[in-house]
């Protein structure tokens, strides 16, 4: 029979592996010195941007990362660390982390993993400055809509000029 501590570590390790399978990105942060309410606020903001903050012992995190062949990012696992798993797109969670880090100096972006490659702090910051998927979609729709709207406006002006000319001719004939 296993001890409870070992069971908790196994469950945590398996949970990290499951998160990694379902995630588009992994960010590693240092959160030492952040108050409990602020950390809860960060968790909620990450949840709203489809990400999860997972705090676990470093040995468990290292073992889980080795288990899924992510040995390259183990170097970032030192001291009090949090693992942030982005479910869908990584831009939203990176924005949340970046903005939270601006307000709370204690939060440090360390690095992570995105699309089969290791990323560093500067990569996460660059990612945070990109527009989100929703903003990009809106920009594409506006770009596609702009020529159509211009065509409609031009055709309306042509019709308006014809109507104006016909009205002028009618006024000349009646006077």
N, CA and C of each residue as an Amber inpcrd file, in Angstrom:
protein
   525
   0.8430000  -1.1830000   0.0000000   0.0000000   0.0000000   0.0000000
   0.8860000   1.2430000   0.0000000   0.5640000   2.1760000  -0.8950000
   1.3640000   3.3980000  -1.0210000   0.9720000   4.4090000   0.0440000
   1.9270000   5.2320000   0.3850000   1.6600000   6.3060000   1.3340000
   0.8850000   7.4100000   0.6270000   0.1550000   8.1720000   1.4010000
  -0.6790000   9.2370000   0.8510000   0.1620000  10.2630000   0.1070000
   1.3150000  10.6080000   0.6500000   2.1930000  11.5840000  -0.0070000
   2.6010000  11.1400000  -1.3980000   2.9280000   9.8530000  -1.5450000
   3.3010000   9.3260000  -2.8640000   2.1160000   9.3300000  -3.8200000
   0.9340000   9.0180000  -3.2970000  -0.2680000   9.0430000  -4.1370000
  -0.5520000  10.4540000  -4.6450000  -0.4190000  11.4390000  -3.7620000
  -0.6470000  12.8350000  -4.1530000   0.3490000  13.2460000  -5.2310000
   1.6050000  12.8550000  -5.0700000   2.6250000  13.1930000  -6.0700000
   2.3280000  12.5240000  -7.4030000   1.9010000  11.2600000  -7.3770000
   1.5560000  10.5510000  -8.6130000   0.3830000  11.2130000  -9.3190000
  -0.6280000  11.5490000  -8.5380000  -1.8100000  12.2080000  -9.1110000
  -1.4180000  13.5480000  -9.7140000  -0.6000000  14.3120000  -9.0100000
  -0.1510000  15.6140000  -9.5210000   0.6470000  15.4470000 -10.8050000
   1.5260000  14.4590000 -10.8380000   2.3380000  14.2100000 -12.0290000
   1.4510000  13.8400000 -13.2200000   0.4800000  12.9630000 -12.9880000
  -0.4370000  12.5700000 -14.0660000  -1.2930000  13.7400000 -14.5260000
  -1.6660000  14.5870000 -13.5790000  -2.4730000  15.7630000 -13.9330000
  -1.6720000  16.7220000 -14.8170000  -0.3980000  16.9200000 -14.4900000
   0.4660000  17.7730000 -15.3180000   0.5770000  17.1860000 -16.7180000
   0.7760000  15.8820000 -16.8060000   0.8820000  15.2280000 -18.1170000
  -0.4070000  15.3980000 -18.9190000  -1.5600000  15.2720000 -18.2490000
  -2.8420000  15.4640000 -18.9340000  -3.0000000  16.9000000 -19.4160000
  -2.6390000  17.8570000 -18.5570000  -2.7000000  19.2650000 -18.9620000
  -1.8130000  19.5060000 -20.1820000  -0.6230000  18.9170000 -20.1790000
   0.3050000  19.1110000 -21.3000000  -0.2550000  18.5590000 -22.6030000
  -0.9640000  17.4410000 -22.5370000  -1.5570000  16.8530000 -23.7460000
  -2.6130000  17.7720000 -24.3460000  -3.3810000  18.4430000 -23.4830000
  -4.5010000  19.2630000 -23.9380000  -4.1490000  20.7300000 -24.1260000
  -2.9070000  21.1130000 -23.8900000  -2.5280000  22.5290000 -23.9120000
  -1.7960000  22.9030000 -25.1870000  -1.9960000  24.1550000 -25.5870000
  -1.2630000  24.6780000 -26.7460000   0.0680000  25.2870000 -26.3260000
   0.1800000  25.6420000 -25.0380000   1.4210000  26.2560000 -24.5490000
   1.5560000  26.0240000 -23.0500000   2.7850000  26.1100000 -22.5900000
   3.0990000  26.0180000 -21.1670000   4.0070000  27.1880000 -20.8210000
   3.6380000  27.9340000 -19.7810000   4.4660000  29.0340000 -19.2940000
   4.8770000  28.7130000 -17.8610000   6.1290000  28.9920000 -17.5420000
   6.6260000  28.7750000 -16.1830000   6.8710000  30.1420000 -15.5560000
   6.2800000  30.3430000 -14.3750000   6.3930000  31.6330000 -13.6920000
   6.9530000  31.4210000 -12.2920000   7.5340000  32.4830000 -11.7510000
   7.9470000  32.5260000 -10.3420000   6.9880000  33.4940000  -9.6580000
   6.4110000  33.0650000  -8.5610000   5.3810000  33.8660000  -7.9020000
   5.7220000  34.2170000  -6.4590000   6.9360000  34.0180000  -6.0320000
   7.3310000  34.2500000  -4.6460000   7.0680000  35.6990000  -4.2420000
   6.3760000  35.8840000  -3.1310000   6.1040000  37.2170000  -2.6200000
   4.7500000  37.7750000  -3.0130000   3.9960000  37.0510000  -3.8120000
   2.6640000  37.5160000  -4.2160000   1.6660000  37.0600000  -3.1590000
   0.7970000  37.9650000  -2.7480000  -0.1750000  37.6460000  -1.7020000
  -1.2060000  36.6340000  -2.2120000  -1.8610000  35.9860000  -1.2750000
  -2.8910000  34.9950000  -1.6120000  -4.0150000  35.5640000  -2.4660000
  -4.5920000  36.7140000  -2.0700000  -5.6590000  37.2890000  -2.8940000
  -5.1890000  37.6640000  -4.3090000  -3.9620000  38.1640000  -4.4160000
  -3.4360000  38.5030000  -5.7420000  -3.2370000  37.2500000  -6.5920000
  -2.7710000  36.1790000  -5.9710000  -2.5920000  34.9200000  -6.6930000
  -3.9500000  34.3620000  -7.1320000  -4.9510000  34.5080000  -6.2720000
  -6.3100000  34.0810000  -6.6430000  -6.8350000  34.9080000  -7.8040000
  -6.5480000  36.2000000  -7.7820000  -6.9480000  37.0760000  -8.8830000
  -6.2640000  36.6560000 -10.1840000  -4.9790000  36.3230000 -10.1010000
  -4.2500000  35.8480000 -11.2800000  -4.8720000  34.5580000 -11.8050000
  -5.1810000  33.6410000 -10.9070000  -5.8160000  32.3790000 -11.3210000
  -7.1280000  32.6430000 -12.0570000  -7.9320000  33.5650000 -11.5190000
  -9.2300000  33.8680000 -12.1320000  -9.0460000  34.5070000 -13.5060000
  -8.1070000  35.4380000 -13.6190000  -7.8440000  36.0700000 -14.9150000
  -7.3480000  35.0510000 -15.9360000  -6.5130000  34.1320000 -15.4940000
  -6.0330000  33.0800000 -16.3960000  -7.1780000  32.1580000 -16.8010000
  -8.0500000  31.8510000 -15.8620000  -9.2050000  30.9970000 -16.1580000
 -10.0830000  31.6620000 -17.2180000 -10.2640000  32.9840000 -17.0970000
 -11.0710000  33.7220000 -18.0750000 -10.4430000  33.7210000 -19.4590000
  -9.1330000  33.5660000 -19.5270000  -8.4570000  33.5200000 -20.8320000
  -8.1150000  32.0780000 -21.2250000  -8.8500000  31.1300000 -20.6550000
  -8.7300000  29.7020000 -20.9940000  -7.3460000  29.1430000 -20.6810000
  -6.9060000  29.3840000 -19.4510000  -5.6220000  28.8440000 -18.9940000
  -5.7560000  28.4400000 -17.5300000  -4.8460000  27.6020000 -17.0810000
  -4.8500000  27.1330000 -15.6980000  -3.4770000  27.3340000 -15.0780000
  -3.4800000  27.8040000 -13.8380000  -2.2420000  27.9200000 -13.0610000
  -2.1800000  26.7220000 -12.1290000  -1.0820000  26.0090000 -12.1960000
  -0.9090000  24.7930000 -11.4070000   0.3710000  24.9390000 -10.6030000
   0.2560000  24.8750000  -9.2770000   1.4160000  24.9700000  -8.3950000
   1.6680000  23.5840000  -7.8220000   2.9020000  23.1070000  -7.9770000
   3.2410000  21.7590000  -7.5500000   4.7070000  21.7470000  -7.1240000
   5.0910000  20.7360000  -6.3890000   6.4960000  20.6150000  -5.9850000
   7.3700000  20.5020000  -7.2300000   8.5490000  21.0910000  -7.1410000
   9.4650000  21.0890000  -8.2870000   9.8520000  19.6820000  -8.7310000
  10.0480000  18.7870000  -7.7780000  10.4380000  17.4150000  -8.1440000
   9.3390000  16.7350000  -8.9520000   8.0920000  16.9920000  -8.5940000
   6.9620000  16.4120000  -9.3310000   6.8890000  17.0220000 -10.7300000
   7.0730000  18.3330000 -10.8160000   7.0400000  19.0020000 -12.1240000
   8.1600000  18.4860000 -13.0220000   9.3530000  18.3480000 -12.4730000
  10.4870000  17.8520000 -13.2700000  10.2270000  16.4340000 -13.7800000
   9.7030000  15.5880000 -12.9030000   9.4250000  14.2020000 -13.2830000
   8.3570000  14.1460000 -14.3770000   7.3300000  14.9810000 -14.2610000
   6.2680000  15.0070000 -15.2730000   6.8080000  15.5150000 -16.6070000
   7.6360000  16.5550000 -16.5700000   8.1960000  17.1020000 -17.8080000
   9.1460000  16.1130000 -18.4740000   9.9070000  15.3920000 -17.6730000
  10.7780000  14.3520000 -18.2450000   9.9410000  13.2500000 -18.8720000
   8.8070000  12.9460000 -18.2480000   7.9270000  11.8860000 -18.7360000
   7.3140000  12.1740000 -20.0880000   7.2150000  13.4480000 -20.4450000
   6.6580000  13.8160000 -21.7590000   7.7270000  14.4230000 -22.6660000
   8.9670000  14.1450000 -22.3590000  10.1110000  14.5380000 -23.2040000
  10.2780000  16.0510000 -23.3320000  10.0480000  16.7770000 -22.2500000
  10.2690000  18.2280000 -22.2340000  11.4490000  18.5640000 -21.3280000
  12.5290000  17.8490000 -21.5000000  13.7160000  18.0430000 -20.6610000
  14.3120000  19.4440000 -20.8030000  14.1060000  20.0770000 -21.9590000
  14.7220000  21.3800000 -22.2250000  14.2100000  22.4950000 -21.3170000
  12.9990000  22.3560000 -20.8010000  12.4660000  23.4480000 -19.9750000
  12.5980000  23.1820000 -18.4820000  13.1740000  22.0620000 -18.1280000
  13.3540000  21.7480000 -16.7070000  14.2560000  22.7750000 -16.0300000
  15.1380000  23.4110000 -16.8040000  16.0520000  24.4100000 -16.2280000
  15.3100000  25.5880000 -15.5950000  14.0540000  25.8310000 -16.0080000
  13.2770000  26.9400000 -15.4530000  12.6010000  26.5760000 -14.1320000
  12.6020000  25.3040000 -13.7690000  11.9320000  24.8480000 -12.5520000
  12.8970000  24.9550000 -11.3760000  12.8950000  26.1030000 -10.7190000
  13.7020000  26.3280000  -9.5200000  12.9520000  27.2840000  -8.6120000
  12.9550000  27.0090000  -7.3410000  12.2550000  27.8680000  -6.3960000
  10.7520000  27.7290000  -6.5610000   9.9860000  28.6240000  -5.9240000
   8.5270000  28.5540000  -6.0440000   8.0820000  28.8610000  -7.4790000
   7.6290000  27.8450000  -8.1720000   7.2300000  27.9910000  -9.5780000
   5.7590000  27.6440000  -9.7520000   5.1900000  28.2350000 -10.7640000
   3.8440000  27.8880000 -11.1810000   3.8740000  27.5070000 -12.6460000
   3.0680000  26.5340000 -13.0030000   2.9450000  26.1120000 -14.3940000
   1.6170000  26.6310000 -14.9190000   1.6600000  27.3780000 -16.0080000
   0.4480000  27.9190000 -16.6130000   0.2290000  27.1910000 -17.9290000
  -0.9030000  26.5170000 -18.0250000  -1.2470000  25.7520000 -19.2200000
  -2.3020000  26.5150000 -20.0090000  -1.9880000  26.8800000 -21.2540000
  -2.9310000  27.5770000 -22.1300000  -3.7270000  26.5370000 -22.8990000
  -5.0470000  26.5670000 -22.7600000  -5.8890000  25.5630000 -23.4040000
  -5.9840000  25.7670000 -24.9130000  -6.3520000  26.9690000 -25.3330000
  -6.5860000  27.2250000 -26.7550000  -5.4040000  27.9540000 -27.3620000
  -5.5390000  29.2540000 -27.4030000  -4.4800000  30.0710000 -27.9820000
  -3.6140000  30.6470000 -26.8620000  -2.3180000  30.7600000 -27.0810000
  -1.4160000  31.1990000 -26.0230000  -1.3420000  32.7110000 -25.8240000
  -1.9130000  33.4920000 -26.7330000  -1.7790000  34.9460000 -26.6510000
  -2.5190000  35.5080000 -25.4320000  -3.7460000  35.0690000 -25.2000000
  -4.5300000  35.5740000 -24.0700000  -3.8480000  35.3580000 -22.7290000
  -3.4660000  34.1200000 -22.4100000  -2.7740000  33.8970000 -21.1360000
  -1.4480000  34.6430000 -21.0280000  -0.7170000  34.7650000 -22.1350000
   0.5550000  35.5000000 -22.0650000   0.3010000  36.9740000 -21.7740000
  -0.7930000  37.5300000 -22.3110000  -1.1650000  38.9170000 -22.0030000
  -1.4950000  39.0670000 -20.5180000  -2.2570000  38.1120000 -19.9890000
  -2.6210000  38.1550000 -18.5670000  -1.3630000  38.1250000 -17.7040000
  -0.4460000  37.2180000 -18.0100000   0.7920000  37.1100000 -17.2270000
   1.6430000  38.3650000 -17.3560000   1.7570000  38.8770000 -18.5670000
   2.5790000  40.0680000 -18.8120000   2.0120000  41.2770000 -18.0610000
   0.7040000  41.4960000 -18.1780000   0.0740000  42.6410000 -17.5100000
   0.1100000  42.4870000 -15.9890000  -0.0960000  41.2810000 -15.4970000
  -0.0220000  41.0400000 -14.0570000   1.4000000  41.2880000 -13.5640000
   2.3810000  40.8990000 -14.3620000   3.7840000  41.1190000 -14.0140000
   4.1480000  42.5920000 -13.9670000   3.4740000  43.4090000 -14.8040000
   3.7220000  44.8560000 -14.7590000   3.2110000  45.4510000 -13.4490000
   2.0820000  44.9320000 -12.9590000   1.4900000  45.4400000 -11.7230000
   2.1240000  44.8350000 -10.4680000   2.6640000  43.6410000 -10.5880000
   3.2490000  42.9230000  -9.4490000   4.6710000  42.5060000  -9.8110000
   5.6260000  43.2350000  -9.2910000   7.0340000  42.9840000  -9.6220000
   7.5010000  41.5950000  -9.1910000   6.7980000  40.9980000  -8.2200000
   7.2210000  39.6910000  -7.7190000   7.0140000  38.5870000  -8.7580000
   6.0840000  38.7750000  -9.6790000   5.8290000  37.7580000 -10.7060000
   6.9090000  37.8440000 -11.7780000   7.5630000  36.7410000 -12.0010000
   8.6300000  36.6810000 -13.0040000   8.2680000  35.6370000 -14.0500000
   8.3130000  36.0400000 -15.2990000   8.1410000  35.0940000 -16.3990000
   9.4810000  34.4100000 -16.6250000   9.5000000  33.1120000 -16.6210000
  10.7540000  32.3750000 -16.7640000  10.9470000  31.8540000 -18.1830000
   9.9830000  31.1340000 -18.6750000  10.0890000  30.5160000 -19.9910000
   8.9210000  29.5850000 -20.1870000   9.0460000  28.7030000 -21.1600000
   7.9610000  27.7740000 -21.3930000   8.1460000  26.9690000 -22.6560000
   7.0250000  26.5120000 -23.1610000   7.0240000  25.6230000 -24.3140000
   5.8320000  25.9850000 -25.1880000   6.0880000  26.1550000 -26.4810000
   5.0340000  26.5430000 -27.4140000   5.2920000  25.8880000 -28.7600000
   4.3240000  25.1380000 -29.2320000   4.4070000  24.5260000 -30.5690000
   5.7470000  23.8380000 -30.8170000   6.0840000  22.9070000 -29.9870000
   7.2940000  22.0940000 -30.1570000   8.6020000  22.8610000 -30.0240000
   8.5990000  23.9830000 -29.3340000   9.8700000  24.6710000 -29.1170000
   9.8670000  25.3710000 -27.7620000  11.0560000  25.4800000 -27.2080000
  11.2400000  26.1490000 -25.9220000  11.2100000  27.6540000 -26.1600000
  10.5000000  28.3670000 -25.2950000  10.4600000  29.8250000 -25.3990000
  11.0150000  30.4240000 -24.1150000  11.5230000  31.6360000 -24.2430000
  12.0990000  32.3410000 -23.1040000  11.2140000  33.5180000 -22.7330000
  11.6340000  34.2430000 -21.7230000  10.8670000  35.3880000 -21.2210000
  10.5600000  36.3800000 -22.3360000  11.5510000  36.7130000 -23.1520000
  11.3350000  37.7030000 -24.2200000  10.3170000  37.2030000 -25.2470000
  10.2700000  35.8880000 -25.4690000   9.2880000  35.3220000 -26.3940000
   7.8710000  35.4520000 -25.8350000   7.7350000  35.2370000 -24.5320000
   6.4230000  35.3750000 -23.8960000   5.9690000  36.8260000 -23.9650000
   6.8850000  37.7650000 -23.7340000   6.5450000  39.1850000 -23.8140000
   6.1490000  39.5680000 -25.2350000   6.8430000  39.0410000 -26.2290000
   6.4850000  39.3110000 -27.6270000   5.1160000  38.7390000 -27.9460000
   4.8490000  37.5560000 -27.4430000   3.5580000  36.9100000 -27.6500000
   2.4370000  37.7340000 -27.0250000   2.7150000  38.3220000 -25.8620000
   1.7130000  39.1240000 -25.1580000   1.3600000  40.3930000 -25.9220000
   2.2530000  40.8580000 -26.7660000   2.0020000  42.0910000 -27.5160000
   1.2360000  41.8430000 -28.8100000   1.0270000  40.5850000 -29.1640000
   0.2530000  40.2540000 -30.3600000  -1.2350000  40.4140000 -30.0750000
  -2.0340000  40.6950000 -31.1010000  -3.4820000  40.7360000 -30.8860000
  -4.0320000  39.3220000 -30.6840000  -5.1320000  39.2220000 -29.9500000
  -5.7460000  37.9170000 -29.7170000  -6.4350000  37.4230000 -30.9850000
  -6.8440000  36.1770000 -30.9600000  -7.4970000  35.5650000 -32.1140000
  -8.7850000  36.3210000 -32.4810000  -9.5470000  36.7580000 -31.4740000
 -10.7920000  37.4800000 -31.7320000 -10.5180000  38.8170000 -32.4200000
  -9.4760000  39.5150000 -31.9670000  -9.1160000  40.8030000 -32.5760000
  -8.6650000  40.5910000 -34.0160000  -7.8680000  39.5590000 -34.2530000
  -7.4280000  39.2650000 -35.6230000  -8.6090000  38.9420000 -36.5240000
  -9.5590000  38.1780000 -36.0100000 -10.7590000  37.8620000 -36.8030000
 -11.5280000  39.1340000 -37.1460000 -11.6770000  40.0160000 -36.1660000
 -12.3860000  41.2760000 -36.4140000 -11.6550000  42.1100000 -37.4590000
 -10.3260000  42.1320000 -37.3960000  -9.5510000  42.8850000 -38.3850000
  -9.7190000  42.2980000 -39.7800000  -9.7410000  40.9760000 -39.8900000
  -9.9330000  40.3340000 -41.1940000 -11.3160000  40.6570000 -41.7410000
 -12.3300000  40.5780000 -40.8900000 -13.6930000  40.8920000 -41.3310000
 -13.7810000  42.3380000 -41.7950000 -13.1640000  43.2530000 -41.0480000
 -13.1880000  44.6650000 -41.4470000 -12.4480000  44.8650000 -42.7700000
 -11.3310000  44.1600000 -42.9440000 -10.5630000  44.2710000 -44.1830000
 -11.3700000  43.7480000 -45.3600000 -12.0640000  42.6370000 -45.1580000
 -12.8930000  42.0810000 -46.2260000 -14.1240000  42.9430000 -46.4750000
 -14.6530000  43.5270000 -45.4280000 -15.8660000  44.3250000 -45.5300000
 -15.6070000  45.6890000 -46.1640000 -14.4330000  46.2290000 -45.9920000
 -14.1170000  47.5740000 -46.4630000 -14.3110000  47.7560000 -47.9680000
 -13.7640000  46.9000000 -48.8330000 -13.9880000  47.0890000 -50.2690000
 -15.4590000  46.9510000 -50.6580000 -16.1580000  46.0420000 -50.0030000
 -17.5750000  45.8520000 -50.3060000 -18.3590000  47.0950000 -49.9140000
 -18.0610000  47.6440000 -48.7460000 -18.7470000  48.8600000 -48.2950000
 -18.4420000  50.0160000 -49.2430000 -17.1930000  50.1060000 -49.7100000
 -16.8290000  51.1560000 -50.6670000 -17.5900000  51.0070000 -51.9740000
 -17.7420000  49.7780000 -52.4530000 -18.4930000  49.5210000 -53.6870000
 -19.9530000  49.9110000 -53.5170000 -20.5490000  49.5370000 -52.4090000
 -21.9470000  49.8890000 -52.1440000 -22.1100000  51.4040000 -52.1000000
 -21.1980000  52.0940000 -51.4400000 -21.2630000  53.5520000 -51.3600000
 -21.1560000  54.1670000 -52.7540000 -20.2280000  53.6780000 -53.5770000
 -20.0430000  54.1970000 -54.9380000 -21.2870000  53.9690000 -55.7810000
 -21.8500000  52.7700000 -55.7170000 -23.0640000  52.4780000 -56.4870000
 -24.2250000  53.3510000 -56.0270000 -24.3290000  53.5820000 -54.7330000
 -25.3800000  54.4650000 -54.2220000 -25.1950000  55.8850000 -54.7410000
 -23.9570000  56.3510000 -54.8250000 -23.6930000  57.6970000 -55.3310000
 -24.0670000  57.8060000 -56.8060000 -23.7550000  56.7710000 -57.5900000
 -24.1140000  56.7780000 -59.0150000 -25.6270000  56.8420000 -59.1620000
 -26.3360000  56.0320000 -58.4030000 -27.8000000  56.0530000 -58.4590000
 -28.3430000  57.4020000 -57.9960000 -27.7510000  57.9650000 -56.9730000
 -28.2060000  59.2610000 -56.4690000 -27.9990000  60.3440000 -57.5220000
 -26.8920000  60.3010000 -58.2660000 -26.6460000  61.2910000 -59.3200000
 -27.6510000  61.1480000 -60.4510000 -27.9900000  59.9040000 -60.7980000
 -28.9940000  59.6840000 -61.8500000 -30.3350000  60.2420000 -61.4060000
 -30.7230000  59.9610000 -60.1800000 -31.9910000  60.4690000 -59.6550000
 -31.9640000  61.9910000 -59.6170000 -30.8520000  62.5800000 -59.2270000
 -30.7190000  64.0330000 -59.1730000 -30.8530000  64.6310000 -60.5790000
 -30.2000000  64.0090000 -61.5730000 -30.2900000  64.4930000 -62.9570000
 -31.7160000  64.4050000 -63.4730000 -32.3710000  63.2780000 -63.2150000
 -33.7590000  63.1180000 -63.6590000 -34.6590000  64.1520000 -62.9950000
 -34.4010000  64.4510000 -61.7350000 -35.1870000  65.4580000 -61.0270000
 -34.9620000  66.8400000 -61.6320000 -33.7180000  67.1560000 -62.0170000
 -33.4110000  68.4430000 -62.6520000 -34.1120000  68.5590000 -64.0060000
 -34.1090000  67.4600000 -64.7760000 -34.7920000  67.4560000 -66.0860000
 -36.2830000  67.6630000 -65.8780000 -36.8810000  67.0060000 -64.8940000
 -38.3120000  67.1550000 -64.6210000 -38.6320000  68.5970000 -64.2410000
 -37.7680000  69.2160000 -63.4400000 -38.0100000  70.5950000 -63.0220000
 -37.9170000  71.5530000 -64.2040000 -36.9900000  71.3050000 -65.1510000
 -36.8680000  72.1620000 -66.3380000 -38.0980000  72.0540000 -67.2170000
 -38.6090000  70.8390000 -67.3650000 -39.7680000  70.6310000 -68.2370000
 -41.0280000  71.2190000 -67.6320000 -41.1310000  71.2110000 -66.3210000
 -42.3310000  71.7620000 -65.6880000 -42.2780000  73.2840000 -65.6140000
 -41.1180000  73.8850000 -65.7080000 -41.0550000  75.3400000 -65.6050000
 -41.0050000  76.0510000 -66.9170000
